[in-house]
Amino acid sequence: MTDPVVPTTSGAVRGQVTADGVALFRGVPYAAAPEGDLRFAEPVPAPPWEEVRDARRPGPTAPQRRHDVPGLDLTPLAGTGWRPGPEYLTVDVWTPQPGAAALPVLVFLHGGTFLGGTGSAAVYDGTAFARAGAVLVTVQYRLGVDGFLPLDGGATNLGLRDQLAALRWVRENIAGFGGDPANITLFGAASGAVSVACLLGSPLSPGLFRRAIVQSGHPDMVRDGVQARRLARVVADELKVEPTAEAFRKVSTEQLLDAQDAVLRPGGAPDLRDALGFDRGYGLSPFLPVIGDDVLPHHPAKAIKAGAGRDVDLIAGSCSEEMRLYLVPTGALEAVTDDQAIASLAVSHPDPAGVLHAYGLGADAPAGEVLVAALTDLVFRDGVRNLADNHTGRTFRYEFEWGSPLLGGALGACHGLELPFVFNALAAAPGGLLGENPPQELATELNAAWHRFATTGSPGWPEYAGEDTVFHTY
């Protein structure tokens, strides 16, 4: 079959037909390269091109450094790392038929603690969605210092602005790929899910998506300007420049990544606790969306509770043992003592001892197990439940409970485990987090539920009305 060509607002792109009969377009720009004066500036439309652009190979990715989890190969979820190149504000598109009429569209925002990741990682393969009759779009956006560090004279929340620009591009161009611009489902995982939740509460997003899926994220994982400016000053000091966009534009990408790595080292970040004593990143990342601009003029959780996103159907959920990903492979789960558990939580919570004792610290449960249970709730489940409780539109909630057999089963239903199932891409994650013989029937079921939701507004289980209506996936 001839490789398909599709027109876009910047020019025509040539994709390829895969072995599964799906048309795939990679590295299609939705915005201009963020270089020169466009560094630390709002995204602008991609400049036009005249010849048909080759979109048959993965494009560049956002600048990043790999931070691997010991003993686990997360490449299928995180990607292979930084692929340098200026034009990385791009999308990948899978479609069963370019030019088809009004297919449902799903737009995916990858995770990676706002520091890494890519929409072109192996697991985020849109083939299953396309074969079911949907168009799948994955998005690359600015990360770390480039995307989430507010600088004087620069635009704020650039990663979120990139995502909004991508959604506007999808609305304007997706019909050419067979999609329905009036039926877009925005979904994401981890920091991508935080992004989805923030955009749900943003006054700039109405009309850009009809449905949303939030996987292991929520709108409480944001910072106010005080902590964000404190972080900007520390990064600037590391670079020996002022915390301004003008000064940072003169610094190379490699130097920015070096400064970012310095902040990520133990003791490298400033005190990021807010006025209530919470570090809303819980030590996972210093870089978070920031409240107080036109993207997030109000706290997104409060905006959602006040009715923002009421016209958007929502699925929100998490894995039942999220924090095992962070504590099991490092050996911390077995090694941590009661005092160490309290000390580790103290850097992000004002009452660490009270919280951990409420979860059984000092009783029969090992300190590591207590810490996993408490942090799973504090970092993920509590925020997901609050989002589901506060969303004033149609809402569905799930909990992913199938446990990985890796590391003697100690990983359990850890963070990120649902993703190969959602994409029905188990073969793309050999080993990975899944171990041997993960249940194909669960992948088929979960992928079909996400497709049903994108098509009809219902995943096939009851609307959320309290804990007894949470859908559990085993």
FENKASUL-V653041 format. One record per residue. N is the residue number from 1. D_CENTER is the distance of its C-alpha to the mean C-alpha in Angstrom with 2 decimals. Layout:
# FENKASUL-V653041
((N	D_CENTER) (N	D_CENTER))
This chain:
# FENKASUL-V653041
((1	34.58) (2	34.23) (3	30.89) (4	29.73) (5	29.64) (6	27.78) (7	28.46) (8	25.83) (9	26.53) (10	26.75) (11	28.62) (12	28.82) (13	26.55) (14	27.70) (15	25.56) (16	26.83) (17	27.65) (18	26.31) (19	28.43) (20	26.94) (21	28.24) (22	24.90) (23	24.65) (24	21.83) (25	21.21) (26	19.21) (27	18.54) (28	19.69) (29	19.51) (30	18.34) (31	19.33) (32	21.80) (33	21.21) (34	20.32) (35	23.50) (36	26.76) (37	26.94) (38	23.52) (39	21.86) (40	20.48) (41	21.43) (42	19.93) (43	19.05) (44	22.11) (45	22.74) (46	23.25) (47	26.98) (48	28.99) (49	30.32) (50	33.53) (51	33.47) (52	31.21) (53	28.08) (54	27.28) (55	23.80) (56	24.49) (57	22.75) (58	19.27) (59	19.07) (60	18.19) (61	14.81) (62	13.73) (63	15.99) (64	14.88) (65	16.71) (66	16.23) (67	16.25) (68	17.20) (69	17.70) (70	21.50) (71	22.90) (72	19.83) (73	18.83) (74	15.06) (75	15.58) (76	14.90) (77	11.24) (78	10.87) (79	13.44) (80	16.77) (81	15.93) (82	16.91) (83	18.93) (84	20.79) (85	21.75) (86	21.63) (87	20.36) (88	16.71) (89	15.44) (90	15.66) (91	14.66) (92	15.71) (93	17.56) (94	19.14) (95	22.01) (96	24.98) (97	27.32) (98	27.07) (99	29.22) (100	28.96) (101	29.08) (102	26.36) (103	23.95) (104	20.89) (105	17.73) (106	14.14) (107	11.45) (108	8.14) (109	4.97) (110	4.08) (111	3.14) (112	6.49) (113	7.51) (114	7.54) (115	10.31) (116	9.86) (117	8.69) (118	9.61) (119	9.58) (120	13.07) (121	12.70) (122	15.38) (123	13.73) (124	11.91) (125	15.49) (126	16.31) (127	19.90) (128	20.09) (129	18.73) (130	21.13) (131	24.01) (132	23.59) (133	24.04) (134	20.71) (135	19.07) (136	15.57) (137	13.76) (138	10.86) (139	10.05) (140	10.53) (141	10.30) (142	11.93) (143	10.80) (144	12.87) (145	16.34) (146	16.08) (147	13.11) (148	13.39) (149	17.02) (150	19.49) (151	22.76) (152	26.09) (153	26.77) (154	23.22) (155	20.64) (156	18.07) (157	14.35) (158	14.44) (159	10.76) (160	10.81) (161	14.18) (162	13.10) (163	10.77) (164	13.90) (165	16.08) (166	14.37) (167	14.86) (168	18.41) (169	18.97) (170	18.02) (171	20.39) (172	23.10) (173	22.92) (174	21.57) (175	25.05) (176	26.30) (177	23.98) (178	25.23) (179	22.58) (180	23.36) (181	22.02) (182	22.91) (183	20.79) (184	17.10) (185	14.42) (186	10.94) (187	8.39) (188	4.82) (189	4.28) (190	4.56) (191	3.56) (192	1.44) (193	4.64) (194	6.36) (195	6.30) (196	7.73) (197	10.03) (198	11.12) (199	11.98) (200	13.78) (201	15.88) (202	16.46) (203	19.91) (204	18.78) (205	16.88) (206	19.77) (207	20.80) (208	17.65) (209	16.33) (210	18.40) (211	16.10) (212	12.66) (213	10.95) (214	8.88) (215	8.33) (216	8.83) (217	7.94) (218	10.48) (219	12.13) (220	14.25) (221	11.99) (222	13.55) (223	16.67) (224	19.92) (225	21.77) (226	23.96) (227	21.50) (228	19.68) (229	23.12) (230	24.14) (231	21.31) (232	22.23) (233	25.83) (234	25.17) (235	23.29) (236	26.12) (237	28.72) (238	27.35) (239	27.75) (240	31.08) (241	30.30) (242	29.85) (243	26.42) (244	26.84) (245	25.16) (246	28.58) (247	28.87) (248	25.41) (249	26.05) (250	28.95) (251	26.95) (252	25.82) (253	22.29) (254	23.54) (255	24.95) (256	21.76) (257	19.96) (258	23.01) (259	22.83) (260	19.16) (261	20.19) (262	23.12) (263	21.08) (264	19.02) (265	22.34) (266	23.89) (267	25.59) (268	24.13) (269	22.06) (270	24.04) (271	24.30) (272	21.13) (273	22.47) (274	23.01) (275	26.37) (276	25.97) (277	25.33) (278	21.62) (279	19.05) (280	15.98) (281	13.84) (282	16.28) (283	16.71) (284	13.31) (285	12.74) (286	15.19) (287	12.90) (288	11.46) (289	11.97) (290	15.74) (291	18.04) (292	21.17) (293	20.78) (294	20.96) (295	17.20) (296	17.26) (297	21.02) (298	20.78) (299	18.57) (300	16.08) (301	17.07) (302	20.67) (303	20.22) (304	18.85) (305	21.76) (306	24.09) (307	23.14) (308	20.33) (309	18.64) (310	21.68) (311	22.06) (312	18.61) (313	18.63) (314	15.90) (315	14.81) (316	13.30) (317	13.45) (318	12.89) (319	14.73) (320	18.17) (321	18.24) (322	14.79) (323	16.38) (324	18.63) (325	16.23) (326	16.95) (327	20.59) (328	22.14) (329	21.92) (330	23.12) (331	26.06) (332	25.33) (333	25.47) (334	29.10) (335	30.21) (336	29.11) (337	32.00) (338	32.23) (339	32.69) (340	29.81) (341	27.46) (342	28.68) (343	28.38) (344	24.79) (345	23.76) (346	26.09) (347	23.94) (348	21.38) (349	23.54) (350	26.99) (351	28.60) (352	27.43) (353	30.72) (354	30.94) (355	27.53) (356	28.13) (357	31.68) (358	30.54) (359	28.52) (360	31.68) (361	31.86) (362	35.50) (363	36.23) (364	36.13) (365	32.39) (366	31.43) (367	29.59) (368	26.60) (369	26.23) (370	26.57) (371	23.91) (372	21.40) (373	22.31) (374	22.21) (375	18.90) (376	17.23) (377	18.55) (378	18.14) (379	14.55) (380	13.21) (381	15.96) (382	17.89) (383	15.17) (384	14.24) (385	18.01) (386	18.62) (387	16.19) (388	18.03) (389	21.32) (390	20.89) (391	19.58) (392	22.85) (393	22.15) (394	22.07) (395	19.75) (396	19.16) (397	17.89) (398	17.52) (399	17.56) (400	17.05) (401	20.10) (402	21.03) (403	21.53) (404	21.37) (405	24.90) (406	23.95) (407	25.63) (408	28.19) (409	25.78) (410	24.61) (411	20.90) (412	21.16) (413	18.26) (414	15.81) (415	12.10) (416	10.41) (417	13.81) (418	13.26) (419	11.28) (420	14.57) (421	16.26) (422	14.08) (423	14.62) (424	18.13) (425	17.86) (426	19.58) (427	21.76) (428	18.96) (429	18.29) (430	21.87) (431	22.11) (432	18.56) (433	17.70) (434	19.89) (435	23.40) (436	26.22) (437	26.60) (438	23.47) (439	24.48) (440	24.22) (441	25.22) (442	22.11) (443	19.92) (444	22.29) (445	22.13) (446	18.39) (447	17.87) (448	20.88) (449	19.64) (450	16.47) (451	18.92) (452	21.45) (453	19.17) (454	18.27) (455	22.01) (456	23.72) (457	21.49) (458	22.17) (459	20.62) (460	24.11) (461	24.26) (462	25.62) (463	24.00) (464	22.91) (465	25.98) (466	25.65) (467	25.04) (468	27.46) (469	25.34) (470	22.16) (471	21.72) (472	21.80) (473	20.91) (474	23.14))
